[in-house]
Amino acid sequence: RAFFHEFDCFSGSEMAGLELAPGVTIDPAALSEHFLRASGPGGQNVNKVETAVQLRLDLDAAGLDPGIRARLTRLAGRRVTSAGVLVITARSHRTQERNRAQALASLATLLRRATPAPKRRIATRPGKAARERRLTEKARRGGQKRLRAGPDPTEG
């Protein structure tokens, strides 16, 4: 059974929005943190203190552009739940503060990667010289293969 403590540190009214990537502002009400016990380094402390952080971003409430949201969902993969919540877990550090910072940095990295729209590919056709080179090389390879083959049994 997982014990965790929920702490909503982003719901302050003093913050109008949280800018985690250039041009992308997230509504702080869409973010929440859950603290849970982490395995790994920490000695006896690891059994007593909830240092691991689960940062949750509700994509419906975040106010993201639909294109950015679609790219973010694709990039995040299994970290997005069926309810549309992005869950980022950070547990590699001994302190809650460092894990919180790592979780926020991970979210910011995901958002930065999802922000730029992919460039549309412009369909082009190969030029005349390229077609000639391809056909010449193709004929040369075919000739080489013909030379490797033994004598034709039907002839002769």
Protein Blocks (a to p, Z undefined) as FASTA:
>chain_A
ZZdddddfklcfkbmbdcfbghiacdfklpccdddddehehijmlmmpcfbccddddfkl
nopafklmmmmmmmnmmmpcfkopacdddfkbmbfklmmmmmmmmmmmmmmmmmpccddd
ddddddfklmmmmmmmmmmmmmmmmmmpccdfkgZZ
